[in-house]
């Protein structure tokens, strides 16, 4: 039975992926900041598989290291790492951008991914096996107006994904990036700081991707034969042709 660790498991793509993995009989280590949501998800999935939860903020390197070090022996050989935790704060032009928003995006999207990976990779290299999926974004492939720092953080994820794949190649570790376009999750509500109406308008007039769509794709990727590595995959709703090209009714 494989063990998978998922960051950002309390909502959206992370939570949907946990549900898909449970159906495939993976043991789960679910990570997030909201303990109540972790407890709910653990209760929901415990009838299908073994579940362990870790509550920490990926921005806090010491908390990351302590959490990973606390994993019980029956979960310690992590076969699959899903670096899913990420966020967007604000949608402002560079000249009026909020530096707190910039810090949050760089700390979570880039440094958080690195901290978690750094804590887990040594056990994979020691066993010469493992699979790391880094969740990026179309924003890591194209820059769009007012996306500046968010796009920069996701371009960094794309670069880290490529570099990680090269560095870990000698250990037989699979590394791949999945880059979604518009997905209807809490993403926009966080970006617009709780303005639900503004967030909902992002997804009106077309059919966006759902968290379940991406979770289904992640599950497909990690269940390929081990000699197959899906290295880089961009996924868009049919209505979207690029970061700024969207067919609305």
C-alpha positions in Angstrom: 0.0 0.0 0.0 1.5 3.3 -1.1 1.6 6.4 1.2 0.8 9.8 -0.1 1.4 13.2 1.6 -0.8 16.1 0.4 -0.3 19.7 1.4 -3.2 22.1 1.3 -5.6 19.2 1.9 -8.3 21.1 3.6 -10.0 22.5 0.5 -10.1 22.5 -3.3 -7.7 20.4 -5.2 -6.0 19.0 -2.2 -9.2 17.8 -0.5 -10.5 16.3 -3.8 -7.2 14.5 -4.4 -7.4 13.0 -0.9 -10.8 11.6 -1.7 -9.6 10.1 -5.0 -6.5 8.6 -3.4 -8.6 7.0 -0.6 -10.6 5.2 -3.3 -7.3 3.8 -4.7 -6.3 2.5 -1.2 -3.4 4.9 -0.6 -2.5 5.6 3.0 -2.8 9.4 3.5 -1.0 12.0 5.3 -3.2 15.1 5.1 -1.6 18.5 5.8 -3.2 21.9 6.3 -3.6 24.8 8.7 -7.3 24.3 9.6 -7.4 21.5 12.1 -11.2 21.3 12.1 -11.2 20.6 8.4 -8.4 18.0 8.7 -10.4 16.2 11.4 -13.6 16.2 9.3 -11.7 14.8 6.3 -10.0 12.2 8.4 -13.3 11.1 9.8 -14.8 10.9 6.3 -11.9 8.9 4.7 -11.0 6.6 7.6 -13.5 4.0 6.6 -11.6 3.7 3.2 -8.0 3.9 4.2 -5.5 4.8 7.0 -5.3 8.6 7.5 -2.8 10.7 9.5 -3.2 14.5 9.7 -0.6 17.2 10.3 -1.5 20.8 11.0 1.2 23.3 10.2 1.9 26.3 8.0 4.2 25.6 5.1 5.7 29.0 5.5 7.2 28.0 8.9 10.3 25.9 8.2 10.6 24.8 11.8 7.0 23.8 11.9 7.4 21.9 8.6 10.5 20.0 9.9 8.8 19.2 13.3 5.6 18.0 11.6 7.4 15.7 9.1 9.7 14.4 11.9 6.6 13.5 13.9 5.1 11.1 11.3 4.5 7.7 12.8 6.6 4.8 11.6 3.7 3.2 9.7 3.4 6.3 7.5 7.1 7.3 7.3 8.0 5.9 3.9 6.3 8.5 1.7 5.9 7.3 -1.8 4.0 10.3 -3.3 4.3 13.9 -2.4 1.6 16.3 -3.7 2.9 19.9 -3.3 -0.5 21.5 -3.6 -0.5 24.2 -0.9 -0.6 27.6 -2.7 -2.5 30.9 -2.8 -3.1 34.1 -4.6 -3.5 37.4 -2.7 -4.8 40.5 -4.6 -5.0 41.3 -8.2 -3.2 44.7 -8.3 -0.8 46.3 -10.8 2.8 46.3 -9.6 2.8 50.0 -8.7 0.0 49.6 -6.1 0.7 46.0 -5.0 0.5 45.2 -1.3 3.9 43.9 -0.1 2.2 41.7 2.5 0.4 40.0 -0.3 3.7 39.6 -2.2 5.3 38.0 0.9 2.4 35.6 1.4 2.5 34.4 -2.2 6.3 33.9 -2.3 6.4 32.4 1.2 3.6 29.8 0.5 3.9 29.1 -3.2 7.7 29.0 -3.5 9.4 28.7 -0.1 6.7 26.5 1.4 7.0 24.0 -1.5 10.7 24.0 -1.0 10.5 23.5 2.8 8.2 20.5 2.5 10.2 18.9 -0.4 13.4 19.4 1.5 12.0 17.5 4.5 10.7 14.6 2.5 13.1 14.1 -0.4 16.0 12.5 1.7 13.8 9.5 2.5 13.0 9.1 -1.2 16.6 9.4 -2.3 17.7 6.8 0.4 15.1 4.3 -1.0 15.7 5.4 -4.6 12.0 5.7 -5.4 9.2 8.2 -5.0 7.0 10.5 -7.0 6.6 14.3 -6.5 3.8 16.3 -8.1 4.1 20.0 -8.0 0.9 21.9 -8.6 1.6 25.0 -10.6 -0.8 27.1 -12.7 -1.2 28.5 -16.2 0.2 31.6 -14.4 3.5 29.7 -14.4 3.4 29.5 -18.2 2.0 33.0 -19.1 2.1 36.3 -17.3 -1.2 38.3 -17.3 -2.0 41.9 -16.4 -2.1 42.5 -12.6 -0.8 39.0 -12.0 2.9 40.1 -11.6 4.0 38.5 -8.3 1.6 35.6 -8.4 2.7 34.8 -11.9 6.3 35.1 -10.7 5.7 32.7 -7.9 4.2 30.1 -10.2 6.9 30.6 -12.8 9.3 29.7 -9.9 7.3 26.5 -9.3 7.7 25.6 -12.9 11.4 26.2 -12.8 11.8 24.3 -9.5 9.8 21.4 -11.0 12.2 21.2 -13.9 15.3 21.5 -11.8 14.0 18.9 -9.3 13.3 16.4 -12.0 16.9 16.8 -13.3 18.5 16.6 -9.8 16.5 13.6 -8.7 16.8 11.7 -12.0 19.8 9.7 -10.7 17.7 8.4 -7.9 14.9 7.1 -10.1 12.4 9.6 -8.5 9.5 10.7 -10.7 8.8 14.5 -10.7 6.0 16.2 -12.6 4.1 19.5 -12.7 0.4 19.9 -13.2 -0.6 23.4 -14.2 -4.4 24.2 -14.1 -6.2 27.0 -15.7 -9.4 28.4 -14.2 -10.7 26.0 -11.4 -13.7 26.8 -9.3 -12.4 26.5 -5.8 -11.9 28.9 -2.8 -8.9 30.3 -4.8 -10.7 33.5 -6.0 -12.3 34.1 -2.6 -8.9 34.1 -1.0 -7.5 36.3 -3.8 -10.3 38.8 -3.3 -10.0 38.6 0.5 -13.4 37.2 1.2 -15.4 39.2 -1.4 -17.6 36.2 -2.4 -19.5 38.2 -5.1 -16.3 39.2 -6.8 -15.0 35.7 -6.6 -18.1 34.1 -8.0 -18.0 36.5 -11.0 -14.7 34.9 -12.0 -16.5 31.7 -12.9 -19.7 33.1 -14.5 -20.6 32.7 -18.2 -18.6 29.5 -18.9 -17.9 26.1 -17.3 -14.7 26.2 -15.3 -12.7 23.2 -14.2 -13.6 21.6 -10.9 -11.3 20.5 -8.1 -12.4 16.9 -8.9 -11.2 17.3 -12.5 -7.7 18.0 -11.4 -7.8 15.4 -8.6 -8.8 12.8 -11.3 -5.8 13.8 -13.4 -3.4 13.7 -10.5 -4.6 10.2 -9.7 -4.1 9.2 -13.3 -0.5 10.6 -13.2 0.5 8.8 -10.0 -1.0 5.5 -11.1 1.0 5.1 -14.3 3.5 2.3 -14.6 6.7 3.4 -12.8 8.7 3.7 -16.1 6.2 6.4 -17.2 6.6 10.0 -15.8 4.2 12.7 -16.9 6.6 15.5 -16.5 4.6 18.7 -17.4 0.9 19.0 -18.0 -1.3 22.1 -18.5 -5.0 21.6 -18.0 -7.6 24.2 -19.1 -11.4 24.3 -19.2 -12.6 24.1 -22.8 -13.7 27.7 -22.7 -10.1 28.9 -21.9 -7.5 29.1 -24.6 -4.9 31.1 -22.6 -4.4 33.2 -19.5 -6.4 36.0 -21.0 -8.5 34.3 -23.6 -11.8 33.0 -22.4 -15.1 32.3 -24.2 -18.0 33.4 -22.1 -21.7 33.1 -23.1 
